[in-house]
Amino acid sequence: MKLRNAVVVDGLRTAFTKGGRGKLEAVRFDDLGATLVRALLARNPKVKPTMINDFATGGDLAVGVANLAGIPAETTGFSSARQCATTQETATRLSMAIMLGEYDCGISFGAERMGRGMGGNRPPGTGRWTRREGPNPKGGQRTKLQRDMPANHFDYFSVPIPDYILDSPGASMVQSGQNVCEMYDLTREEIDAFSMRSQHKLAKAYAAGIYKDEILPVEVENPVFDKDGNWLPDQVGPMVILDTDEGLRPNTTMEGLAKLPPVQGIVSYKPGPLMITAGNSCPTNCGLTVQLIMSEEMALKLGVEFLARVIGWGNGGVKQQIMGVGPVVSTPMALKHAGLEIDQIDRIEFNEAFACQVIASLREFKITEEKVNVNGGSVGIGHPISATGNRLWMTVCKELKRSNKRYGMATQCVGSGQGMTVIFENPDAPK
């Protein structure tokens, strides 16, 4: 079977807002999602709704978006879930189908409405789990195989996982960040400094208008909250324009970051200093993203300009307690699939769930920060779980085109102990 090229044509997103307390709190996500899809197609008028063969959705809030956007009833669709990499998964699955010749064109859509915290929600109205629901009490039991480092650990990692982390219970995402700090002997100053640089790069990119091509300004209701920060659904706020990520902090300083307390609930099993704060990790967010993906064959036939080809991907697993360094395993897999070495990659969009995970992963890749998140990252942009994958793709592919660089990479950790990495090529860039 002869494989074809799949290409990323374009992508759009909303600005990302604070989870549970931002400007997207009062908005219907299916309506806003349809607005986003229609805007994407309006920007690419040669692509008609009847040309969309498959509509892939990530996130429970994506239901009905294709219908509201005017996509024909005959268009097939599917949903997928890979936690933090959900829309990397939907976009990759569309790309695979296109490469195999199943069809020519698809849309990857993601939506996420996160609350103030992270984790599973209890059944509505009950406030507690019943005996047939919730976490299984046996879920924390592990066999020796599940507990121990895998035999190929040192094929990817330069340092062992400390026994006290291997023996620790399953970790929240925030706790896994603390574990990574301890595994790599990172300091609070290192991770705060990375976060400050990320915020400053993001502010510089906003000032240069770089995100105007990525963020669709939308009119939304400014929600009304009570004194405790709870949304009051019976009160209607004024309409405002949302066009800026709410996590942007252009005046971030090391002094300000140093004053922030550690996130509640994390522990050090050493024991040692607690290092994960609201300033050196991503916030909880709401947001929507959409991408248009097609065969290069179709793009050339229609005369549609595209951003980049999809040329490789990889998924890798790690212990759940060190979830943040999943990209250390997935990235070599993706590079092997693409036939490239890490030093050939010109631009890397690395999801900053936690600053520490990026620092540790770059240490294992033996590369510097120079090519990474050149326009800021998720510490400021945000990380709405089911929408982030699309954001990483569009951000790095647009940057490849803007900077005339050849190879790009989108990579991220995944909540259950995984990493996902995808490689792109800008064929118009010099070889």
C-alpha positions in Angstrom: 0.0 0.0 0.0 1.4 3.4 -1.0 1.1 6.0 1.8 0.1 9.6 1.0 1.1 12.8 2.8 -1.3 14.3 5.4 -1.0 18.0 5.9 -2.1 20.5 8.5 -3.9 23.3 6.6 -5.0 25.7 9.4 -6.1 25.9 13.0 -8.0 28.2 15.2 -8.8 28.4 18.9 -10.4 30.6 21.5 -8.3 32.4 24.0 -8.0 30.1 27.1 -9.6 31.2 30.3 -9.4 30.5 34.0 -11.1 27.2 34.8 -14.3 27.8 36.8 -13.8 31.6 37.1 -13.0 33.0 33.6 -14.9 34.6 30.7 -16.0 31.3 29.2 -17.9 30.2 32.3 -21.4 31.3 31.0 -20.9 30.2 27.4 -22.4 27.2 25.7 -19.5 25.3 24.3 -21.4 23.6 21.5 -22.5 27.0 20.1 -19.0 28.5 20.5 -17.5 25.4 19.0 -19.7 25.8 15.9 -18.6 29.4 15.6 -15.0 28.3 15.7 -15.6 25.6 13.0 -17.5 28.1 10.7 -14.7 30.6 11.1 -12.1 28.1 10.2 -13.9 27.1 7.0 -14.6 30.8 6.2 -10.8 31.3 6.3 -10.4 28.5 3.8 -13.2 29.1 1.3 -11.9 26.5 -1.2 -12.8 23.8 1.4 -16.6 23.3 1.4 -18.5 21.6 4.2 -19.3 18.7 1.8 -15.5 18.0 1.5 -15.2 17.2 5.2 -15.1 13.4 5.4 -14.6 12.9 9.1 -15.2 15.1 12.2 -13.1 14.0 15.2 -14.0 15.4 18.6 -12.2 15.4 21.9 -13.9 16.2 25.1 -17.5 15.5 26.3 -18.5 19.1 25.5 -17.9 18.6 21.8 -21.2 16.8 21.2 -23.4 18.4 18.4 -20.7 20.9 17.3 -20.5 19.5 13.7 -24.3 19.7 13.3 -24.5 23.3 14.6 -21.6 24.3 12.4 -23.5 23.1 9.3 -21.4 20.0 8.5 -23.5 17.6 6.4 -25.4 14.9 8.2 -23.6 12.3 6.0 -20.2 13.3 7.4 -18.9 10.6 9.7 -17.4 11.4 13.1 -15.7 9.9 16.1 -14.5 10.9 19.5 -11.3 10.0 21.3 -9.8 10.4 24.7 -6.1 10.3 25.6 -6.4 12.6 28.6 -4.0 15.5 28.1 -3.2 14.4 24.5 -6.8 13.9 23.4 -6.7 16.2 20.4 -3.2 15.1 19.5 -4.9 11.7 19.3 -7.8 12.8 17.2 -5.6 14.8 14.8 -3.2 11.9 14.4 -6.0 9.4 13.8 -7.3 11.7 11.0 -3.8 11.9 9.6 -3.4 8.2 9.6 -6.7 7.6 7.8 -5.7 10.2 5.2 -2.3 8.7 4.7 -3.9 5.3 4.2 -6.2 6.7 1.6 -9.4 6.1 3.5 -10.5 9.7 2.8 -9.0 13.2 2.0 -10.2 15.7 4.6 -11.0 15.9 8.3 -11.5 18.3 11.2 -10.1 17.8 14.7 -12.1 19.6 17.3 -11.5 19.8 21.1 -13.3 21.5 24.0 -12.6 21.5 27.7 -14.3 23.1 30.7 -12.1 22.6 33.7 -13.2 23.6 37.2 -11.0 25.1 39.9 -9.4 21.7 40.7 -8.5 18.6 38.7 -9.7 15.1 38.9 -12.9 13.1 38.6 -16.3 14.6 39.4 -18.7 12.9 41.7 -22.2 12.1 40.5 -24.3 15.3 40.1 -26.3 16.2 43.2 -25.1 13.4 45.4 -21.8 14.8 46.8 -20.5 11.2 47.2 -19.8 8.0 45.3 -22.0 5.0 45.6 -20.4 1.6 46.3 -20.5 0.7 42.6 -18.7 3.9 41.5 -15.6 5.9 42.2 -12.0 4.8 42.7 -11.6 1.0 43.2 -10.1 0.4 46.6 -7.8 -2.3 44.9 -6.6 0.3 42.4 -3.5 1.1 44.3 -2.3 -2.5 44.4 0.7 -3.2 42.2 2.6 -6.3 41.1 6.4 -6.3 41.3 6.4 -5.9 37.5 4.2 -2.8 37.8 6.3 -1.4 40.7 9.8 -1.9 39.4 11.6 0.2 36.8 11.3 -1.5 33.4 14.3 -3.3 32.0 14.7 -0.7 29.3 14.6 2.3 31.6 18.1 3.4 30.9 17.5 3.3 27.2 15.6 6.6 27.7 16.6 7.9 31.1 20.0 9.0 32.5 18.9 8.7 36.2 17.0 6.0 38.1 13.5 6.5 39.6 14.2 6.7 43.4 12.8 3.7 45.3 10.8 6.1 47.5 8.9 7.3 44.4 8.5 3.7 43.1 7.0 2.7 46.4 4.8 5.8 46.7 1.1 5.6 45.9 -0.4 6.8 42.6 0.3 10.5 42.1 -1.9 13.4 41.1 -0.6 15.4 38.2 0.7 18.0 40.7 2.4 15.4 42.9 4.1 13.9 39.8 5.6 17.3 39.2 7.1 17.3 42.7 8.4 13.7 42.0 10.1 14.8 38.8 11.8 17.7 40.7 13.2 15.2 43.2 14.2 12.6 40.6 16.3 15.2 38.7 17.4 17.3 41.7 15.8 20.4 40.3 15.7 23.6 42.3 12.8 26.0 42.9 14.9 28.7 41.3 15.4 26.7 38.1 11.7 26.0 37.6 10.6 29.5 38.5 13.2 31.0 36.1 11.8 28.8 33.3 8.3 29.9 34.0 9.3 33.6 34.1 11.0 33.2 30.7 7.9 31.4 29.3 5.7 34.3 30.4 8.1 36.9 29.0 8.2 35.1 25.6 4.4 34.9 25.5 4.1 38.6 26.3 6.6 39.4 23.5 4.7 37.2 21.1 1.4 39.0 22.0 3.0 42.4 21.5 4.3 41.3 18.0 0.7 40.1 17.1 1.9 36.5 16.6 -1.2 35.0 18.2 -3.7 37.0 16.1 -3.6 34.3 13.4 -4.3 31.6 16.0 -6.9 33.1 18.4 -10.4 33.9 17.1 -11.8 36.9 19.0 -15.3 36.1 20.2 -18.0 38.0 21.9 -19.0 36.3 25.2 -21.0 37.0 28.2 -18.8 38.3 31.1 -20.1 35.9 33.8 -21.3 37.2 37.2 -19.7 35.5 40.3 -20.6 35.7 44.0 -18.1 36.8 46.7 -16.8 33.2 46.9 -16.1 33.1 43.1 -19.1 30.8 42.2 -20.8 31.5 38.9 -24.4 32.9 39.3 -26.2 31.3 36.3 -29.4 33.3 36.9 -27.6 36.6 36.5 -26.6 37.8 33.0 -23.4 39.8 32.6 -22.4 42.3 29.9 -21.0 41.1 26.5 -17.3 41.5 26.1 -14.7 40.5 23.5 -12.4 37.6 24.5 -9.1 37.6 22.6 -6.4 37.1 25.2 -5.3 34.1 27.2 -6.2 34.8 30.8 -3.0 33.2 32.2 -0.8 35.8 30.5 1.4 37.5 33.2 3.8 39.9 31.3 5.1 41.4 34.5 6.2 38.1 36.1 9.4 38.4 38.2 11.5 35.9 40.1 10.7 37.8 43.3 7.0 37.5 42.7 7.2 33.8 41.9 9.4 33.1 45.0 6.5 34.4 47.2 4.0 31.9 45.9 3.3 28.9 48.3 3.5 25.3 47.1 0.3 23.8 45.8 -1.8 22.2 48.6 -1.8 18.5 48.8 1.7 17.7 47.5 4.3 16.0 49.7 8.0 15.2 49.5 8.8 11.5 50.1 12.5 12.4 50.8 11.4 14.6 52.6 12.5 17.9 51.1 11.3 21.3 49.9 7.9 21.4 48.1 8.4 23.1 44.7 5.3 23.1 42.6 3.4 26.4 42.7 0.7 28.1 40.7 3.5 30.2 39.1 5.6 27.3 37.8 2.8 25.1 36.5 -0.1 25.5 34.1 -3.4 26.8 35.4 -6.7 24.9 35.1 -8.5 26.2 32.0 -11.4 26.3 29.6 -10.9 26.5 25.9 -11.8 25.3 22.4 -9.6 24.4 19.4 -10.1 23.2 15.9 -7.8 22.1 13.0 -8.3 21.3 9.3 -6.3 18.3 8.1 -6.2 16.9 4.5 -4.2 15.0 2.0 -1.5 16.9 0.3 -3.0 15.6 -2.9 -6.3 17.4 -2.2 -4.6 20.6 -1.1 -2.6 20.8 -4.3 -5.7 20.0 -6.4 -7.7 22.7 -4.7 -4.9 25.2 -4.6 -5.0 25.3 -0.8 -1.9 26.5 1.0 -0.9 24.3 4.0 1.3 24.7 7.0 3.2 21.4 7.3 3.2 17.7 6.6 2.7 15.2 9.4 5.7 12.9 9.2 6.0 10.9 12.4 4.6 10.2 15.8 5.1 8.2 18.9 3.4 7.2 22.2 5.4 6.1 25.2 4.5 5.0 28.7 6.2 5.8 32.1 5.3 5.2 35.7 2.3 7.3 36.7 4.3 8.8 39.5 6.6 10.6 37.0 3.9 11.3 34.4 5.6 14.6 33.4 8.6 12.9 31.7 6.5 10.8 29.3 7.9 12.8 26.3 11.4 11.3 27.2 10.0 8.0 25.9 7.6 9.1 23.1 10.0 11.6 21.5 12.7 9.0 20.4 9.9 6.8 19.0 8.5 9.7 17.0 11.9 10.7 15.7 12.7 7.1 14.7 9.3 7.0 12.8 10.2 10.3 11.0 13.8 9.2 10.3 15.3 12.2 12.2 17.5 13.1 15.1 16.6 15.5 17.8 19.2 18.1 16.7 17.4 18.3 13.3 14.2 19.7 14.9 14.0 23.4 14.5 11.0 24.3 16.6 9.5 22.4 19.6 6.1 23.1 21.1 6.3 21.4 24.5 3.3 21.5 26.7 4.2 23.2 30.0 2.0 21.3 32.3 4.8 21.9 34.8 8.1 23.8 34.2 10.0 20.9 35.8 8.9 18.3 33.3 10.2 20.4 30.4 13.6 21.1 32.1 14.0 17.4 32.9 13.0 16.2 29.4 15.4 18.7 27.7 18.1 17.4 29.9 17.5 13.9 28.6 17.2 15.1 25.0 20.6 16.9 25.5 19.2 20.1 23.9 18.9 23.6 25.2 15.8 25.7 25.5 16.6 27.8 22.5 14.2 26.0 20.1 11.5 25.3 22.7 8.2 27.3 23.0 9.8 30.3 21.3 6.5 32.2 21.6 5.7 31.2 25.2 4.0 28.1 26.5 1.3 26.6 28.6 2.5 28.2 31.9 0.9 31.4 30.4 -1.3 30.1 27.6 -3.0 27.5 29.6 -3.8 23.8 29.3 -7.5 22.9 28.8 -7.0 19.1 28.7 -9.0 18.0 25.7 -8.2 21.0 23.6 -4.4 21.3 24.1 -3.3 18.8 21.5 -4.7 20.9 18.6 -3.2 24.0 20.1 0.3 22.4 20.1 -0.1 21.4 16.5 -1.3 24.7 15.2 1.2 26.7 17.2 4.3 24.8 16.0 3.1 24.5 12.4 2.3 28.2 12.1 5.7 29.0 13.7 7.5 26.7 11.1 5.8 28.7 8.3 6.5 32.0 10.0 10.1 31.4 10.7 10.8 29.4 7.5 12.1 26.5 9.5 11.9 22.9 8.3 11.1 20.5 11.1 8.8 20.9 14.1 7.7 18.8 17.0 4.7 18.9 19.4 5.1 16.9 22.6 3.4 16.6 25.9 3.0 14.4 29.0 -0.3 12.6 29.5 -2.0 12.3 32.9 -1.9 8.6 33.4 1.8 8.2 32.7 2.3 8.6 29.0 4.0 10.9 26.5 2.9 11.7 23.0 5.0 13.3 20.3 4.3 14.3 16.7 6.8 15.5 14.1 6.0 18.0 11.2 7.8 19.2 8.1 7.5 22.5 6.3 8.4 21.5 2.8 8.9 25.1 1.7 11.7 25.7 4.1 15.4 25.3 3.0 16.9 21.9 3.4 
